[in-house]
């Protein structure tokens, strides 16, 4: 129970004030500062406006925070620079030990962290627990790599030689999205810290809470004070971070328009960037698939986290022969998804992130109907029976049929629980249609023909592809997109390259031969 002080995270009991039934939705009230600098929660030194923090399940405002100004951002970067001097000199094994301890703390306190994630984001506690497990696994994985980072030795003529050193970049900036707040912070910070960097992290202003818990966990695990700092704010705070002369790298997860702006700002300082942006990914279902698995895969590809997932396979291409059977079963199972209180264990879909986003998603459904699509189920505001949830941001999961490639619902990222079903006839046809998009984050195929499966994913213009499954993201696997979905990779060994730089050292063992 969240009210048990012995099991609470450091600071968690003072972060929220609970009513008597503290485990229930609708009882949370934010109390403590959400910025974190130099090993402590702090109020920003400056800022120009406040943001309200919502509980999506009830629509309640549970607190507010001051958006960090330029002075606060500078103090956070200075604090990270100081910690970097110590951390970067530690051996890989020393860093590994601390990261393993942080992973242990997250694993031990997964339920409390997951509940905070559900309160602020709206996703079901069932999913939030999985997110927290992925988070500690990420730290554990990069702890294993930290001690193995090494360079290369090259023998040169005459006994001379050269070697390479993989070195940290310095102070890295992480800018997170609101759909996976804690997990994204771990995906960015774990490889950064494993390589010897420091990080200043800015979460989405919609979900500012859980990343501060990660900062406290890192400190409890033993990182130098200031190694992982948190600044809260919106676009202006992000601009101060990207323009700061002592920031060495920016890693961003979010929308394409914001990603373009971040790339432009980073370019002025020749800062490397990692961009994990939007998607409109295809899921291709051939007639020789195992239909039961294909239906499950389509649900996983569309309705996790209320459909607010960048790599979702929202364009579901179904071979015409099995279109009726697939459609009937996917509609049946979608209608059985339990919507409601995200803190109840049997809930499978909670509220969307906020009211403006809910209205935006519903407007996509309305536009789809106007363009000729048929709503087979859902696509409407959902009002739970529980009185305290009636002002929450819920909608019923939606399936659209009679979709065509030119429709807005097929071309644009909706970022909500809306699946578009499109029939196809041949492999060549569907591959061309699947790639006819400016995005390239993910793609999937369901088929019993293993040669076809590999042939199709080889032809997909996407960075993350699935065969006979969808939306599984083990931390061992690199994740990132093609085209307008961004570049750079998170997770896997590949992420190490994006949080480090290579130095070449040439050693002469003889006399210098001069041409002069």
C-alpha positions as CSV (number, residue, x, y, z in Angstrom):
1,X,0.0,0.0,0.0
2,X,1.2,3.5,-0.8
3,X,0.5,4.6,2.8
4,X,3.1,2.2,4.2
5,X,6.0,4.5,5.0
6,X,8.5,1.7,5.3
7,X,8.2,0.8,1.7
8,X,7.9,4.2,0.2
9,X,10.6,5.8,-2.0
10,X,12.6,8.5,-0.4
11,X,10.5,11.6,-0.7
12,X,7.4,9.8,-1.9
13,X,5.5,10.2,1.4
14,X,6.2,14.0,1.2
15,X,5.6,14.2,-2.5
16,X,1.9,13.4,-2.2
17,X,-0.6,13.9,0.5
18,X,-3.1,11.0,0.6
19,X,-6.6,10.6,1.8
20,X,-7.5,7.8,4.1
21,X,-7.9,5.3,1.3
22,X,-4.5,6.3,-0.2
23,X,-4.5,3.5,-2.9
24,X,-7.6,4.8,-4.6
25,X,-7.7,7.0,-7.7
26,X,-8.8,10.6,-6.9
27,X,-6.9,11.1,-3.7
28,X,-3.5,12.4,-4.7
29,X,-2.3,15.9,-4.2
30,X,1.2,17.1,-5.2
31,X,3.1,18.8,-2.4
32,X,6.9,18.9,-3.1
33,X,9.0,20.6,-5.8
34,X,9.5,18.7,-9.0
35,X,12.9,20.1,-10.0
36,X,15.9,18.2,-8.9
37,X,19.4,19.7,-8.7
38,X,22.6,18.8,-6.9
39,X,21.0,15.9,-5.1
40,X,17.8,17.5,-3.8
41,X,14.4,18.7,-4.8
42,X,14.4,22.4,-5.4
43,X,12.1,25.2,-6.6
44,X,13.4,26.8,-9.8
45,X,15.6,29.9,-9.4
46,X,13.5,31.6,-12.1
47,X,10.6,30.9,-14.4
48,X,7.8,32.8,-16.2
49,X,4.7,30.7,-15.7
50,X,3.2,27.8,-13.9
51,X,1.8,24.5,-15.4
52,X,-1.0,22.5,-13.9
53,X,-0.6,18.8,-13.3
54,X,-3.6,16.6,-14.0
55,X,-4.8,13.2,-13.0
56,X,-6.3,12.0,-16.3
57,X,-8.5,9.4,-14.6
58,X,-10.5,12.0,-12.8
59,X,-9.7,15.2,-14.6
60,X,-8.5,16.7,-11.3
61,X,-5.7,19.2,-11.0
62,X,-3.4,17.6,-8.5
63,X,-0.8,20.4,-8.3
64,X,1.2,22.9,-10.3
65,X,4.8,23.7,-10.9
66,X,6.9,26.6,-12.1
67,X,8.5,26.2,-15.5
68,X,12.3,26.5,-15.3
69,X,13.9,29.6,-16.7
70,X,17.3,30.2,-18.2
71,X,19.0,30.7,-14.8
72,X,17.6,27.4,-13.4
73,X,18.7,25.6,-16.6
74,X,22.2,27.0,-16.3
75,X,22.4,26.0,-12.6
76,X,21.3,22.4,-13.5
77,X,24.0,22.2,-16.3
78,X,26.7,23.6,-13.9
79,X,25.7,21.0,-11.3
80,X,25.9,18.2,-13.9
81,X,29.3,19.5,-15.1
82,X,30.7,19.3,-11.6
83,X,29.4,15.7,-11.1
84,X,30.7,14.7,-14.6
85,X,34.3,15.4,-13.5
86,X,34.0,12.8,-10.8
87,X,31.8,10.3,-12.6
88,X,33.8,10.3,-15.9
89,X,37.0,9.3,-14.0
90,X,35.4,6.2,-12.5
91,X,36.1,2.8,-14.0
92,X,33.4,1.0,-16.0
93,X,33.0,-1.5,-13.2
94,X,32.6,1.3,-10.6
95,X,29.8,2.8,-12.7
96,X,28.3,-0.7,-13.2
97,X,28.0,-1.3,-9.5
98,X,26.1,1.9,-8.9
99,X,23.8,1.3,-11.9
100,X,23.0,-2.2,-10.6
101,X,22.1,-0.8,-7.2
102,X,19.7,1.7,-8.9
103,X,18.2,-1.2,-10.8
104,X,17.7,-3.1,-7.6
105,X,16.0,-0.1,-5.9
106,X,13.6,0.3,-8.9
107,X,12.8,-3.4,-8.9
108,X,12.2,-3.4,-5.1
109,X,9.8,-0.4,-5.3
110,X,8.2,-1.1,-8.7
111,X,4.6,-1.0,-7.3
112,X,4.9,2.5,-5.8
113,X,6.6,3.9,-8.9
114,X,4.0,2.2,-11.2
115,X,1.1,3.8,-9.2
116,X,2.6,7.2,-9.6
117,X,2.9,6.6,-13.3
118,X,-0.7,5.5,-13.6
119,X,-1.9,8.5,-11.6
120,X,-0.1,11.1,-13.8
121,X,-0.2,9.3,-17.2
122,X,-3.5,7.4,-17.0
123,X,-2.3,4.0,-18.3
124,X,-3.4,0.9,-16.5
125,X,-1.5,-0.3,-13.5
126,X,-1.1,-3.5,-15.3
127,X,0.9,-1.8,-18.1
128,X,2.7,0.6,-15.7
129,X,4.2,-2.4,-13.8
130,X,5.5,-3.7,-17.1
131,X,7.1,-0.3,-17.9
132,X,8.8,-0.2,-14.6
133,X,10.2,-3.7,-15.1
134,X,11.5,-2.7,-18.5
135,X,13.1,0.3,-16.7
136,X,15.1,-1.6,-14.2
137,X,16.1,-4.1,-16.9
138,X,17.5,-1.2,-18.9
139,X,19.7,-0.1,-16.0
140,X,20.8,-3.6,-15.4
141,X,21.6,-4.2,-19.1
142,X,23.8,-1.0,-19.3
143,X,25.5,-1.8,-16.0
144,X,26.6,-5.0,-17.7
145,X,28.0,-3.1,-20.7
146,X,29.7,-0.3,-18.6
147,X,32.6,-2.5,-17.6
148,X,33.2,-3.8,-21.1
149,X,33.6,-0.5,-22.9
150,X,36.9,-0.6,-24.7
151,X,38.9,0.6,-27.7
152,X,40.9,-1.0,-30.4
153,X,44.7,-1.6,-30.8
154,X,46.2,-1.3,-34.3
155,X,49.8,-2.4,-35.0
156,X,51.7,0.0,-37.2
157,X,55.1,-0.5,-39.1
158,X,58.3,-0.4,-37.1
159,X,56.9,-1.3,-33.8
160,X,54.7,1.8,-33.7
161,X,51.0,1.4,-32.9
162,X,47.7,3.2,-32.4
163,X,44.7,2.7,-30.2
164,X,41.3,4.1,-29.8
165,X,39.5,5.3,-26.6
166,X,35.8,5.4,-26.2
167,X,35.2,8.6,-24.1
168,X,32.1,10.2,-22.7
169,X,30.6,13.3,-24.3
170,X,29.9,15.4,-21.2
171,X,26.6,16.8,-20.1
172,X,23.8,15.2,-22.1
173,X,20.2,16.5,-22.3
174,X,17.3,14.1,-22.3
175,X,13.9,15.4,-23.3
176,X,11.1,12.9,-22.6
177,X,7.6,12.2,-23.8
178,X,4.4,11.8,-21.8
179,X,3.4,8.3,-22.8
180,X,6.3,6.4,-21.1
181,X,7.7,9.0,-18.6
182,X,9.8,6.8,-16.3
183,X,10.8,4.3,-18.9
184,X,12.0,6.9,-21.4
185,X,14.1,8.6,-18.7
186,X,15.7,5.2,-18.0
187,X,16.2,4.5,-21.7
188,X,18.1,7.8,-22.1
189,X,20.0,8.0,-18.8
190,X,21.2,4.4,-18.4
191,X,23.4,4.3,-21.5
192,X,24.5,7.9,-20.9
193,X,25.6,7.2,-17.4
194,X,27.2,3.9,-18.3
195,X,29.4,5.7,-20.8
196,X,30.5,8.2,-18.1
197,X,28.2,11.2,-19.0
198,X,26.0,13.4,-16.8
199,X,22.4,14.2,-17.7
200,X,19.9,17.0,-17.3
201,X,16.5,15.6,-18.1
202,X,13.3,17.5,-19.0
203,X,10.1,15.4,-18.9
204,X,6.9,16.4,-20.6
205,X,5.0,19.1,-18.7
206,X,2.0,16.7,-18.8
207,X,3.9,14.0,-16.8
208,X,6.5,15.7,-14.5
209,X,6.2,13.4,-11.5
210,X,7.9,10.0,-11.9
211,X,11.3,11.2,-13.3
212,X,12.0,13.0,-10.0
213,X,11.7,9.6,-8.3
214,X,14.4,8.3,-10.7
215,X,16.7,11.2,-9.7
216,X,16.2,10.2,-6.1
217,X,16.9,6.6,-6.8
218,X,20.2,7.4,-8.7
219,X,21.3,9.5,-5.7
220,X,20.4,6.7,-3.2
221,X,22.3,4.3,-5.4
222,X,25.5,6.4,-5.0
223,X,26.0,8.6,-8.1
224,X,27.8,12.0,-7.5
225,X,25.3,14.7,-6.5
226,X,24.2,16.5,-9.6
227,X,24.9,13.7,-12.1
228,X,21.2,13.4,-13.0
229,X,19.3,16.6,-12.7
230,X,15.6,17.3,-13.6
231,X,14.3,20.6,-14.9
232,X,10.6,21.1,-15.5
233,X,9.0,23.1,-18.2
234,X,7.7,23.4,-21.7
235,X,9.1,24.6,-25.0
236,X,11.0,27.6,-23.6
237,X,12.8,25.4,-21.0
238,X,13.7,23.0,-23.8
239,X,15.2,25.8,-25.9
240,X,17.4,26.9,-23.0
241,X,18.7,23.4,-22.7
242,X,19.4,23.0,-26.5
243,X,21.1,26.4,-26.7
244,X,23.3,26.0,-23.6
245,X,27.0,26.1,-24.7
246,X,28.0,23.4,-22.1
247,X,25.5,20.8,-23.3
248,X,27.2,18.2,-25.4
249,X,24.3,16.2,-26.8
250,X,20.5,16.2,-27.0
251,X,18.3,13.1,-27.0
252,X,14.6,13.8,-27.7
253,X,11.5,11.7,-27.9
254,X,8.3,13.3,-29.2
255,X,6.7,14.8,-32.2
256,X,8.2,15.5,-35.7
257,X,7.6,19.3,-35.6
258,X,9.4,19.6,-32.2
259,X,12.1,17.2,-33.3
260,X,12.8,19.5,-36.3
261,X,13.1,22.5,-34.0
262,X,15.5,20.7,-31.7
263,X,17.7,19.6,-34.6
264,X,17.8,23.2,-35.8
265,X,18.8,24.5,-32.3
266,X,21.4,21.8,-31.8
267,X,22.9,22.5,-35.2
268,X,23.9,26.0,-34.1
269,X,26.2,24.4,-31.5
270,X,27.2,21.4,-33.6
271,X,25.6,19.2,-31.0
272,X,24.8,15.6,-31.9
273,X,21.1,14.6,-31.5
274,X,19.1,11.4,-31.2
275,X,15.5,11.8,-32.4
276,X,12.8,9.3,-31.7
277,X,9.8,10.8,-33.4
278,X,6.3,9.9,-34.6
279,X,5.1,7.0,-36.7
280,X,2.2,5.6,-38.8
281,X,3.4,2.1,-38.9
282,X,2.0,-0.8,-41.1
283,X,1.0,-4.1,-39.7
284,X,0.6,-6.6,-42.6
285,X,-1.5,-9.7,-42.0
286,X,-1.4,-12.4,-44.7
287,X,-4.1,-15.0,-45.2
288,X,-1.7,-17.9,-44.1
289,X,-1.2,-16.4,-40.7
290,X,-2.4,-17.9,-37.4
291,X,-5.5,-15.8,-37.2
292,X,-5.7,-15.9,-33.4
293,X,-2.1,-14.5,-33.1
294,X,-2.8,-11.9,-35.8
295,X,-5.8,-10.6,-33.9
296,X,-3.8,-10.4,-30.7
297,X,-0.9,-8.7,-32.5
298,X,-3.3,-6.1,-33.9
299,X,-4.6,-5.3,-30.5
300,X,-1.1,-5.0,-29.1
301,X,-0.2,-2.8,-32.1
302,X,-3.0,-0.4,-31.4
303,X,-4.3,-0.2,-27.9
304,X,-1.4,-0.3,-25.5
305,X,-1.3,2.9,-23.4
306,X,-4.7,4.0,-24.9
307,X,-3.1,4.0,-28.3
308,X,-0.6,6.7,-27.3
309,X,2.5,4.8,-28.6
310,X,4.7,6.2,-31.4
311,X,5.5,2.8,-32.9
312,X,1.9,1.5,-33.1
313,X,0.9,-0.4,-36.2
314,X,-2.2,1.6,-36.8
315,X,-2.5,0.8,-40.5
316,X,-3.6,-2.8,-40.4
317,X,-3.4,-4.3,-43.9
318,X,-5.4,-7.5,-44.1
319,X,-5.3,-9.9,-47.1
320,X,-8.8,-9.9,-48.6
321,X,-9.3,-13.7,-48.2
322,X,-9.4,-13.4,-44.4
323,X,-10.7,-9.9,-44.0
324,X,-14.2,-10.9,-42.8
325,X,-13.0,-13.4,-40.2
326,X,-10.2,-11.1,-39.0
327,X,-12.5,-8.1,-38.7
328,X,-15.2,-10.0,-36.9
329,X,-12.8,-11.3,-34.3
330,X,-10.8,-8.1,-33.7
331,X,-14.0,-6.1,-33.2
332,X,-15.3,-8.7,-30.7
333,X,-12.1,-8.6,-28.7
334,X,-11.8,-4.8,-28.9
335,X,-15.4,-4.4,-27.5
336,X,-14.4,-6.6,-24.5
337,X,-11.5,-4.3,-23.5
338,X,-12.2,-3.1,-19.9
339,X,-12.0,0.7,-19.7
340,X,-11.9,2.5,-16.4
341,X,-9.9,3.2,-13.2
342,X,-6.3,2.7,-14.1
343,X,-5.4,1.6,-10.6
344,X,-7.7,-1.4,-10.7
345,X,-5.8,-4.5,-11.6
346,X,-8.3,-5.7,-14.2
347,X,-8.5,-2.4,-16.1
348,X,-6.9,-2.7,-19.6
349,X,-7.5,0.8,-20.9
350,X,-7.3,4.0,-18.8
351,X,-7.9,7.6,-19.9
352,X,-6.0,9.6,-22.5
353,X,-3.5,12.1,-21.3
354,X,-5.7,15.3,-21.2
355,X,-8.9,16.8,-22.5
356,X,-7.4,18.6,-25.6
357,X,-5.8,15.4,-26.7
358,X,-9.0,13.5,-26.2
359,X,-10.9,16.0,-28.3
360,X,-8.2,15.8,-31.0
361,X,-8.4,12.0,-31.3
362,X,-12.2,12.1,-31.4
363,X,-12.0,14.7,-34.2
364,X,-9.8,12.3,-36.2
365,X,-12.6,9.7,-35.9
366,X,-15.2,12.2,-37.0
367,X,-13.1,13.3,-40.0
368,X,-12.7,9.6,-40.9
369,X,-16.4,9.1,-41.0
370,X,-16.8,12.2,-43.2
371,X,-14.2,10.8,-45.6
372,X,-16.1,7.5,-45.9
373,X,-14.7,5.3,-43.3
374,X,-17.0,3.1,-41.3
375,X,-16.8,3.0,-37.5
376,X,-17.2,-0.7,-36.5
377,X,-16.9,0.0,-32.8
378,X,-15.9,2.7,-30.3
379,X,-14.6,6.1,-31.2
380,X,-16.8,7.9,-28.6
381,X,-16.3,9.5,-25.3
382,X,-16.6,7.0,-22.5
383,X,-18.1,7.9,-19.1
384,X,-17.3,5.3,-16.4
385,X,-20.0,4.4,-13.9
386,X,-17.8,5.4,-10.9
387,X,-18.8,9.1,-10.1
388,X,-15.2,10.1,-9.4
389,X,-14.1,9.1,-12.9
390,X,-16.9,10.9,-14.8
391,X,-14.7,14.0,-15.6
392,X,-11.8,11.8,-16.8
393,X,-10.4,11.7,-20.3
394,X,-11.8,8.4,-21.5
395,X,-12.8,7.1,-25.0
396,X,-13.8,3.7,-26.3
397,X,-11.2,2.0,-28.5
398,X,-12.2,2.4,-32.2
399,X,-11.9,0.3,-35.3
400,X,-12.3,1.9,-38.7
401,X,-13.2,-0.1,-41.8
402,X,-13.7,0.9,-45.5
403,X,-10.4,2.9,-45.1
404,X,-8.4,4.0,-48.1
405,X,-4.8,5.1,-48.3
406,X,-5.6,8.8,-49.0
407,X,-7.7,9.3,-45.9
408,X,-6.4,11.4,-43.0
409,X,-6.9,8.6,-40.5
410,X,-4.5,6.4,-42.6
411,X,-1.9,9.1,-43.3
412,X,-1.6,11.1,-40.1
413,X,-0.5,9.9,-36.6
414,X,-3.6,10.0,-34.4
415,X,-1.9,8.9,-31.2
416,X,-5.0,7.4,-29.7
417,X,-6.9,4.1,-29.7
418,X,-7.9,4.1,-33.4
419,X,-7.2,1.2,-35.7
420,X,-7.6,1.5,-39.5
421,X,-8.2,-1.7,-41.4
422,X,-7.2,-1.8,-45.1
423,X,-7.7,-4.8,-47.4
424,X,-4.9,-5.9,-49.8
425,X,-4.4,-8.6,-52.5
426,X,-0.7,-9.2,-53.2
427,X,2.6,-9.0,-51.4
428,X,4.0,-6.5,-53.9
429,X,1.0,-4.2,-53.6
430,X,0.9,-4.1,-49.8
431,X,4.7,-3.5,-49.5
432,X,4.4,-0.5,-51.8
433,X,1.4,0.8,-49.9
434,X,3.1,0.2,-46.5
435,X,6.1,2.2,-47.5
436,X,4.0,5.1,-48.9
437,X,4.5,7.3,-45.8
438,X,6.9,9.9,-44.6
439,X,7.3,7.9,-41.4
440,X,9.5,4.9,-40.8
441,X,9.5,3.9,-37.2
442,X,8.1,0.4,-37.2
443,X,6.4,-2.3,-39.1
444,X,5.1,-5.9,-38.7
445,X,4.0,-9.0,-40.6
446,X,2.0,-12.0,-39.7
447,X,2.5,-15.0,-41.9
448,X,3.3,-18.7,-41.7
449,X,5.6,-18.4,-44.7
450,X,9.0,-17.7,-43.2
451,X,10.6,-16.8,-46.5
452,X,7.9,-14.3,-47.1
453,X,8.2,-12.9,-43.6
454,X,11.9,-12.1,-44.0
455,X,11.4,-10.9,-47.6
456,X,8.7,-8.4,-46.5
457,X,10.6,-7.0,-43.4
458,X,13.6,-6.6,-45.6
459,X,11.5,-4.4,-47.9
460,X,9.9,-2.4,-45.2
461,X,11.3,1.1,-44.7
462,X,11.3,1.0,-41.0
463,X,13.8,0.9,-38.1
464,X,11.9,-1.7,-35.9
465,X,10.2,-4.6,-37.5
466,X,8.3,-7.6,-36.0
467,X,7.5,-11.0,-37.4
468,X,4.5,-12.7,-35.9
469,X,4.3,-10.3,-32.9
470,X,4.2,-6.6,-32.3
471,X,5.2,-3.9,-29.8
472,X,7.7,-5.9,-27.8
473,X,10.8,-3.9,-26.9
474,X,13.5,-5.9,-25.0
475,X,16.2,-3.5,-23.9
476,X,18.8,-5.6,-25.7
477,X,17.4,-4.5,-29.1
478,X,18.2,-1.2,-30.7
479,X,15.1,1.0,-31.2
480,X,14.8,3.9,-33.7
481,X,13.3,5.0,-37.0
482,X,13.9,5.7,-40.6
483,X,12.8,8.8,-42.6
484,X,10.8,11.4,-40.6
485,X,10.6,9.1,-37.6
486,X,14.1,10.2,-36.6
487,X,17.6,8.8,-36.4
488,X,20.0,7.5,-33.8
489,X,19.2,4.4,-31.7
490,X,18.1,3.8,-28.1
491,X,18.7,0.5,-26.3
492,X,21.0,-2.3,-27.3
493,X,24.8,-2.0,-27.8
494,X,24.1,0.5,-30.6
495,X,23.1,3.2,-28.0
496,X,26.6,3.3,-26.7
497,X,27.8,4.9,-29.9
498,X,25.4,7.8,-29.5
499,X,26.5,8.6,-25.9
500,X,30.3,8.4,-26.5
501,X,33.0,9.6,-28.8
502,X,36.0,7.9,-30.2
503,X,39.5,9.2,-29.7
504,X,42.4,7.9,-31.8
505,X,45.9,7.9,-30.3
506,X,49.0,7.3,-32.6
507,X,52.2,6.2,-30.8
508,X,55.6,6.5,-32.5
509,X,58.2,4.0,-31.2
510,X,61.0,5.2,-33.4
511,X,62.5,8.4,-34.7
512,X,60.5,11.1,-36.5
513,X,61.0,11.1,-40.3
514,X,60.5,14.6,-41.6
515,X,60.0,15.7,-45.2
516,X,61.7,19.0,-44.4
